[in-house]
């Protein structure tokens, strides 16, 4: 490349560089909150032609010359900026291309489209002019369009069969979270916890495979071995999608504080929808808050009531996952059935994205209001909103499933009821995690969860079902109530007598990986200190009292029934 210098004495050619180059493409990478540019250059040096990309911020500095062309490339002394200007001048008209570098919904032309690594999904037509280039960790996010009506129905039914893999308390909120993730704009995460071997990662992977068949348990996009900056940026770019972050496993070592700090930063940023403002050279860059719905797994739940309040905690216990059904579900996920179900759902939403989005949030507000008015005591003020988000998205997905013929109206109603039951069970369990730092109140929370899950029941003084049996661990059969789980106590009016050893064992089983660190005797003293024991045996200086229950003398803990279930019995027949 040369430049001409004109003077009174004539024209002089000045060599700029021993290579020629021009810009052949200007690419704008749109991240949804900010953009960056990249130039594609073609260069010729010593008869060799090369093509490469240079970030726009680096182009003007010309430092890319040695990196891309090697040591034979020479820019002659004092000619660096002349060479830069020559490249721009010789490039002529440069075609520009906008490239989306994030997942999720965008307005493309007049239509709403959902971006994924395979391009964009719109309502009923292929999108050929939307260019998507994602970071390597998000390249497996690829949903699919069904080939025909039959394959669509098969895929949706396959997704629905995920519910059979484990109890509804586990699978239903997970599946609701999968389809809620496709709308983005969430202020909570889901934490799947359980001991090693409980198949929590397998369940999380099936959820993740709704957004791409290749994201099986061995290829999940995130894990807690990554840095906080990396996870936060990944959660920013995975817009309107589910992002599994696997393997939160504190080891009781020196690294636990850093792991807890990482989890706190990630979940707090997601819960507050806030990212960190960053410096890039002399400029401030916009914050990158998480835009994905986070689904994390771990053998323990991160500490801190503030962080736990931003999480819906789903615990998986050994034996709760049906291995045969899990294997069949994993095979369907690997075949792309779930990614096809999600692709069809996204195309359905794209037909009327703005109105469906408004409907979802309107319904969510209605449900939250209903939950707050029904008198239920929740572990945290955030919890009704989280449950409402999941149930409203579940209702919307059932509307889609009904329209495509995967379910009938009767099944739709039944699945709505199953969702409410499962979420109510989870609501009871959440308090045990919120109150983990105080053993006495946590003990009652765990027993409350055991009653809700059918793992324990209470009888009246002489045996048999109490008033409102479903609140005391009984299932309403066709003719008579049926007791669930083990008996933990007796109800006599507003008095509740707990069998100490059995109720303590049930609470320990419910606590799972966050088991009690106090003994039964210490727990009893803590309960008295907090005023939870209605009476003690002062004469014998014992915390347990003697009562005749089911015709046998017993030593029991005496509580008020309202401290466990939050309502008073007015049945004279029960107050024997």
ZAMARGU-4260 file (C-alpha; in steps of 0.2 Angstrom, whole numbers, plus 5000, padded with zeros to 4 digits):
<rodrens>
0) 5000/5000/5000 | 5006/5017/4995 | 5000/5035/4997 | 5003/5049/4985 | 5010/5065/4992
5) 5008/5080/4980 | 5020/5095/4982 | 5027/5110/4971 | 5041/5098/4966 | 5029/5085/4960
10) 5021/5068/4966 | 5030/5057/4978 | 5025/5039/4982 | 5027/5034/5000 | 5026/5016/5005
15) 5014/5012/5020 | 5016/4993/5021 | 5022/4978/5012 | 5005/4970/5012 | 4987/4975/5006
20) 4971/4974/5016 | 4953/4979/5015 | 4938/4977/5026 | 4925/4965/5018 | 4912/4964/5031
25) 4906/4975/5046 | 4898/4964/5059 | 4888/4971/5074 | 4885/4959/5088 | 4869/4963/5097
30) 4869/4956/5115 | 4852/4963/5119 | 4858/4977/5131 | 4874/4983/5122 | 4883/4979/5106
35) 4900/4977/5099 | 4908/4977/5082 | 4920/4966/5072 | 4928/4969/5055 | 4932/4954/5044
40) 4947/4958/5034 | 4955/4950/5019 | 4974/4953/5017 | 4988/4948/5004 | 5006/4947/5009
45) 5020/4939/4999 | 5007/4931/4987 | 4997/4923/5001 | 4979/4928/5005 | 4972/4927/5022
50) 4955/4931/5030 | 4952/4935/5048 | 4941/4945/5060 | 4947/4960/5071 | 4937/4968/5085
55) 4933/4986/5080 | 4941/4992/5096 | 4958/4984/5091 | 4957/4989/5072 | 4963/5007/5075
60) 4978/5002/5085 | 4984/4991/5071 | 4991/4979/5084 | 4983/4965/5075 | 4995/4965/5060
65) 5008/4955/5068 | 4996/4943/5077 | 4986/4939/5060 | 5000/4941/5047 | 5015/4937/5056
70) 5033/4944/5057 | 5035/4947/5038 | 5021/4960/5039 | 5029/4978/5039 | 5021/4994/5042
75) 5035/5007/5038 | 5040/5020/5051 | 5028/5034/5054 | 5015/5026/5043 | 5004/5017/5055
80) 4988/5028/5055 | 4991/5031/5036 | 4990/5012/5034 | 4974/5011/5044 | 4966/5025/5034
85) 4972/5017/5017 | 4963/5000/5022 | 4947/5010/5026 | 4948/5020/5010 | 4952/5005/4999
90) 4937/4995/5006 | 4924/5005/4998 | 4906/5001/5003 | 4907/4988/5017 | 4892/4977/5019
95) 4885/4977/5037 | 4878/4962/5046 | 4869/4962/5063 | 4872/4946/5073 | 4863/4942/5088
100) 4874/4935/5102 | 4861/4930/5115 | 4846/4918/5117 | 4828/4922/5119 | 4815/4934/5112
105) 4819/4949/5100 | 4808/4959/5089 | 4815/4956/5072 | 4807/4967/5059 | 4789/4966/5063
110) 4789/4949/5071 | 4794/4942/5088 | 4806/4928/5086 | 4815/4917/5098 | 4834/4916/5096
115) 4844/4900/5098 | 4860/4892/5091 | 4850/4886/5075 | 4843/4903/5071 | 4827/4910/5075
120) 4809/4903/5078 | 4794/4912/5073 | 4776/4909/5071 | 4773/4896/5057 | 4787/4901/5046
125) 4806/4899/5045 | 4817/4914/5048 | 4831/4915/5036 | 4838/4933/5039 | 4841/4932/5058
130) 4860/4928/5061 | 4864/4921/5078 | 4882/4918/5084 | 4882/4912/5102 | 4897/4909/5114
135) 4904/4891/5114 | 4895/4886/5130 | 4878/4891/5123 | 4880/4883/5106 | 4870/4867/5112
140) 4855/4878/5115 | 4845/4872/5099 | 4827/4869/5100 | 4818/4860/5085 | 4802/4863/5075
145) 4791/4847/5074 | 4790/4840/5056 | 4771/4837/5057 | 4756/4837/5068 | 4759/4819/5075
150) 4777/4822/5079 | 4771/4838/5088 | 4758/4829/5099 | 4771/4815/5103 | 4784/4827/5108
155) 4772/4836/5120 | 4766/4820/5128 | 4784/4815/5130 | 4788/4831/5140 | 4772/4828/5150
160) 4778/4810/5155 | 4793/4818/5164 | 4780/4820/5179 | 4780/4801/5181 | 4799/4800/5185
165) 4797/4806/5203 | 4784/4813/5215 | 4774/4828/5209 | 4782/4838/5223 | 4798/4836/5213
170) 4794/4835/5194 | 4779/4847/5193 | 4788/4863/5199 | 4803/4858/5188 | 4793/4856/5172
175) 4784/4872/5176 | 4800/4881/5178 | 4806/4874/5161 | 4792/4882/5152 | 4792/4898/5163
180) 4810/4900/5158 | 4805/4903/5140 | 4797/4920/5145 | 4812/4927/5155 | 4810/4941/5167
185) 4811/4930/5183 | 4817/4935/5200 | 4820/4918/5208 | 4830/4902/5205 | 4826/4884/5208
190) 4838/4874/5219 | 4838/4855/5217 | 4846/4847/5232 | 4849/4829/5238 | 4862/4817/5243
195) 4875/4810/5230 | 4866/4796/5220 | 4848/4804/5222 | 4848/4808/5203 | 4847/4826/5205
200) 4859/4830/5191 | 4850/4818/5180 | 4833/4827/5183 | 4841/4844/5180 | 4849/4838/5163
205) 4832/4832/5157 | 4825/4849/5161 | 4840/4857/5152 | 4837/4846/5137 | 4821/4855/5133
210) 4832/4869/5126 | 4844/4857/5117 | 4845/4838/5116 | 4864/4839/5117 | 4864/4846/5135
215) 4864/4829/5144 | 4871/4826/5161 | 4889/4826/5154 | 4887/4843/5144 | 4878/4855/5156
220) 4881/4873/5152 | 4886/4879/5170 | 4894/4872/5186 | 4900/4880/5202 | 4918/4877/5197
225) 4917/4892/5186 | 4921/4910/5192 | 4907/4921/5197 | 4910/4933/5183 | 4909/4918/5170
230) 4893/4912/5177 | 4885/4929/5178 | 4889/4933/5160 | 4883/4916/5155 | 4866/4919/5164
235) 4865/4936/5155 | 4868/4929/5138 | 4856/4914/5141 | 4841/4926/5140 | 4823/4918/5141
240) 4830/4901/5144 | 4834/4888/5158 | 4852/4888/5164 | 4858/4873/5174 | 4872/4877/5186
245) 4878/4860/5193 | 4886/4853/5208 | 4886/4865/5223 | 4896/4854/5235 | 4904/4862/5250
250) 4918/4851/5257 | 4919/4858/5275 | 4936/4865/5269 | 4944/4882/5267 | 4936/4884/5250
255) 4918/4884/5256 | 4917/4902/5260 | 4922/4906/5242 | 4909/4894/5236 | 4896/4902/5247
260) 4901/4919/5241 | 4899/4914/5223 | 4882/4906/5225 | 4876/4922/5235 | 4882/4934/5221
265) 4874/4923/5207 | 4857/4921/5216 | 4856/4938/5223 | 4859/4945/5206 | 4846/4934/5199
270) 4834/4938/5213 | 4837/4957/5212 | 4838/4957/5193 | 4855/4967/5195 | 4872/4965/5188
275) 4888/4973/5192 | 4893/4989/5182 | 4910/4986/5174 | 4924/4997/5168 | 4931/4994/5151
280) 4946/5005/5149 | 4940/5023/5152 | 4922/5018/5150 | 4908/5011/5161 | 4899/4996/5153
285) 4881/4992/5156 | 4878/4979/5170 | 4874/4961/5164 | 4861/4954/5176 | 4856/4936/5174
290) 4842/4934/5161 | 4840/4915/5162 | 4830/4906/5175 | 4843/4897/5186 | 4841/4879/5190
295) 4855/4874/5202 | 4860/4857/5210 | 4869/4853/5225 | 4871/4841/5240 | 4868/4856/5252
300) 4858/4872/5250 | 4868/4889/5251 | 4867/4897/5268 | 4858/4913/5272 | 4840/4916/5274
305) 4841/4930/5261 | 4848/4919/5248 | 4836/4905/5252 | 4822/4917/5250 | 4826/4919/5232
310) 4826/4901/5229 | 4812/4888/5227 | 4821/4873/5235 | 4816/4855/5229 | 4824/4841/5238
315) 4826/4823/5231 | 4828/4809/5243 | 4835/4792/5239 | 4823/4780/5231 | 4811/4794/5225
320) 4816/4793/5207 | 4810/4779/5197 | 4825/4772/5188 | 4816/4763/5174 | 4805/4779/5170
325) 4821/4790/5171 | 4830/4779/5158 | 4815/4780/5146 | 4814/4799/5149 | 4832/4801/5146
330) 4831/4792/5130 | 4817/4803/5124 | 4827/4818/5129 | 4842/4812/5119 | 4831/4809/5104
335) 4826/4828/5104 | 4808/4825/5110 | 4809/4838/5123 | 4818/4851/5112 | 4804/4848/5099
340) 4791/4851/5112 | 4799/4867/5117 | 4801/4873/5099 | 4783/4870/5096 | 4778/4880/5112
345) 4789/4894/5107 | 4781/4895/5089 | 4764/4895/5098 | 4769/4910/5109 | 4777/4919/5094
350) 4759/4920/5086 | 4754/4933/5099 | 4769/4936/5110 | 4765/4952/5118 | 4747/4948/5123
355) 4752/4930/5130 | 4766/4939/5140 | 4754/4951/5147 | 4741/4937/5151 | 4755/4927/5160
360) 4759/4942/5172 | 4741/4946/5175 | 4737/4929/5180 | 4752/4928/5191 | 4747/4944/5200
365) 4729/4936/5202 | 4736/4920/5209 | 4748/4929/5221 | 4734/4939/5228 | 4723/4923/5231
370) 4738/4915/5240 | 4740/4930/5251 | 4721/4931/5255 | 4719/4912/5259 | 4727/4914/5276
375) 4742/4902/5273 | 4758/4907/5282 | 4773/4907/5270 | 4791/4905/5275 | 4795/4922/5266
380) 4786/4936/5257 | 4794/4931/5241 | 4787/4913/5241 | 4769/4917/5235 | 4776/4926/5220
385) 4787/4912/5216 | 4773/4899/5217 | 4761/4910/5207 | 4775/4912/5193 | 4776/4893/5191
390) 4757/4889/5192 | 4753/4903/5180 | 4766/4897/5167 | 4760/4879/5170 | 4742/4884/5166
395) 4748/4893/5150 | 4757/4877/5145 | 4742/4866/5148 | 4732/4878/5137 | 4745/4875/5123
400) 4745/4856/5126 | 4726/4856/5125 | 4726/4865/5109 | 4738/4853/5100 | 4729/4838/5106
405) 4741/4831/5119 | 4728/4832/5133 | 4709/4833/5134 | 4700/4846/5145 | 4697/4833/5159
410) 4716/4830/5160 | 4719/4849/5159 | 4709/4852/5175 | 4717/4837/5184 | 4735/4843/5180
415) 4730/4860/5187 | 4725/4853/5203 | 4741/4842/5204 | 4751/4858/5202 | 4742/4867/5216
420) 4745/4852/5228 | 4763/4850/5223 | 4766/4868/5226 | 4757/4868/5242 | 4768/4854/5248
425) 4784/4864/5243 | 4777/4879/5252 | 4777/4869/5268 | 4794/4863/5265 | 4802/4880/5262
430) 4800/4885/5279 | 4811/4872/5285 | 4825/4879/5275 | 4821/4897/5280 | 4822/4893/5298
435) 4837/4881/5297 | 4847/4892/5309 | 4834/4889/5324 | 4832/4871/5328 | 4815/4872/5337
440) 4805/4882/5324 | 4814/4871/5310 | 4808/4855/5319 | 4790/4861/5317 | 4793/4866/5299
445) 4799/4849/5295 | 4785/4840/5303 | 4773/4852/5294 | 4781/4847/5278 | 4780/4828/5283
450) 4761/4830/5286 | 4759/4839/5269 | 4769/4826/5260 | 4760/4811/5268 | 4775/4805/5277
455) 4767/4807/5294 | 4750/4808/5302 | 4742/4813/5319 | 4727/4804/5327 | 4715/4809/5340
460) 4717/4803/5358 | 4709/4786/5356 | 4715/4784/5338 | 4707/4788/5322 | 4706/4803/5310
465) 4704/4820/5318 | 4693/4834/5311 | 4700/4841/5294 | 4710/4825/5292 | 4719/4831/5276
470) 4728/4844/5287 | 4735/4831/5298 | 4743/4819/5286 | 4727/4809/5280 | 4722/4806/5263
475) 4703/4807/5259 | 4698/4791/5252 | 4681/4787/5244 | 4673/4782/5261 | 4685/4785/5275
480) 4701/4795/5278 | 4717/4785/5276 | 4732/4788/5287 | 4749/4792/5278 | 4766/4788/5284
485) 4770/4785/5302 | 4760/4792/5317 | 4769/4806/5326 | 4757/4811/5339 | 4739/4813/5346
490) 4727/4828/5345 | 4715/4832/5359 | 4706/4848/5356 | 4719/4862/5354 | 4732/4851/5362
495) 4745/4841/5352 | 4755/4827/5360 | 4771/4822/5350 | 4779/4805/5352 | 4797/4812/5354
500) 4808/4799/5346 | 4797/4796/5331 | 4794/4814/5327 | 4812/4818/5329 | 4817/4804/5317
505) 4804/4810/5304 | 4811/4828/5305 | 4828/4821/5302 | 4823/4811/5287 | 4814/4827/5280
510) 4829/4837/5283 | 4839/4826/5272 | 4856/4833/5268 | 4853/4848/5281 | 4851/4836/5295
515) 4849/4842/5313 | 4865/4845/5323 | 4856/4845/5340 | 4850/4830/5350 | 4832/4827/5355
520) 4835/4832/5373 | 4843/4849/5367 | 4829/4851/5354 | 4817/4849/5368 | 4825/4862/5379
525) 4826/4874/5364 | 4807/4872/5361 | 4804/4876/5379 | 4815/4891/5378 | 4805/4898/5363
530) 4788/4895/5372 | 4783/4880/5361 | 4779/4868/5375 | 4762/4871/5381 | 4766/4862/5398
535) 4780/4852/5406 | 4781/4840/5421 | 4787/4852/5434 | 4786/4839/5449 | 4798/4827/5440
540) 4808/4842/5432 | 4805/4834/5415 | 4801/4842/5398 | 4790/4827/5393 | 4773/4825/5401
545) 4763/4809/5405 | 4747/4806/5396 | 4736/4791/5393 | 4734/4790/5374 | 4726/4775/5364
550) 4724/4767/5381 | 4742/4767/5385 | 4753/4778/5396 | 4765/4788/5386 | 4779/4801/5389
555) 4776/4815/5376 | 4780/4833/5371 | 4764/4844/5374 | 4762/4858/5361 | 4748/4868/5355
560) 4740/4862/5339 | 4741/4879/5331 | 4760/4880/5332 | 4760/4865/5320 | 4746/4868/5308
565) 4740/4886/5311 | 4722/4883/5315 | 4712/4878/5331 | 4701/4863/5332 | 4683/4866/5338
570) 4678/4848/5338 | 4671/4842/5355 | 4673/4824/5349 | 4692/4826/5347 | 4694/4835/5364
575) 4693/4819/5374
</rodrens>
